[in-house]
């Protein structure tokens, strides 16, 4: 996996189907893994996790099923909150990223 330092480099790696990661905002990491099923993951690190964020994410996912269809939520062993999406080749990468950011209220 390569680590990049900006959105343009992240999208370029995605377009080349390269596994990549980017510390997109303080306390969060965005990952793209190309296969066999491409997965986009946004992790909110434990030190940046607000007490109410998990509840908020679960509520929004339940209340807006059409908007967040295909989004999966998990807590990692280290205490990080991860939201994931498996984008199709037709999905716009910006839209996929914005969906995850919206779900965790980082827009």
GITASUL-V278137 format. One record per residue. N is the residue number from 1. RES is the residue in one letter. PHI is phi in whole degrees, -180 to 180 (999 if undefined). Layout:
<<N;RES;PHI> <N;RES;PHI>>
//
This chain:
<<1;X;999> <2;X;-102> <3;X;-103> <4;X;-118> <5;X;-121> <6;X;-159> <7;X;-62> <8;X;-60> <9;X;-67> <10;X;-62> <11;X;-66> <12;X;-64> <13;X;-64> <14;X;-58> <15;X;-63> <16;X;-90> <17;X;59> <18;X;-102> <19;X;-66> <20;X;-149> <21;X;-138> <22;X;-150> <23;X;-82> <24;X;-69> <25;X;-144> <26;X;-56> <27;X;86> <28;X;-138> <29;X;-134> <30;X;-115> <31;X;-126> <32;X;-126> <33;X;-118> <34;X;-76> <35;X;-170> <36;X;-74> <37;X;-113> <38;X;-53> <39;X;-135> <40;X;-110> <41;X;-129> <42;X;-113> <43;X;-108> <44;X;-103> <45;X;-70> <46;X;-52> <47;X;-68> <48;X;-108> <49;X;-82> <50;X;-69> <51;X;-57> <52;X;-96> <53;X;-65> <54;X;-60> <55;X;-62> <56;X;-61> <57;X;-62> <58;X;-64> <59;X;-66> <60;X;-62> <61;X;-61> <62;X;-73> <63;X;-77> <64;X;-127> <65;X;-62> <66;X;-70> <67;X;-67> <68;X;-109> <69;X;-59> <70;X;89> <71;X;-89> <72;X;-119> <73;X;-125> <74;X;-151> <75;X;-108> <76;X;-79> <77;X;-59> <78;X;-84> <79;X;95> <80;X;-78> <81;X;-93> <82;X;-118> <83;X;-119> <84;X;-129> <85;X;-148> <86;X;-107> <87;X;-70> <88;X;-87> <89;X;-59> <90;X;-80> <91;X;-69> <92;X;-74> <93;X;-56> <94;X;-62> <95;X;-64> <96;X;-62> <97;X;-63> <98;X;-62> <99;X;-61> <100;X;-66> <101;X;-63> <102;X;-64> <103;X;-62> <104;X;-101> <105;X;61> <106;X;-111> <107;X;-70>>
//
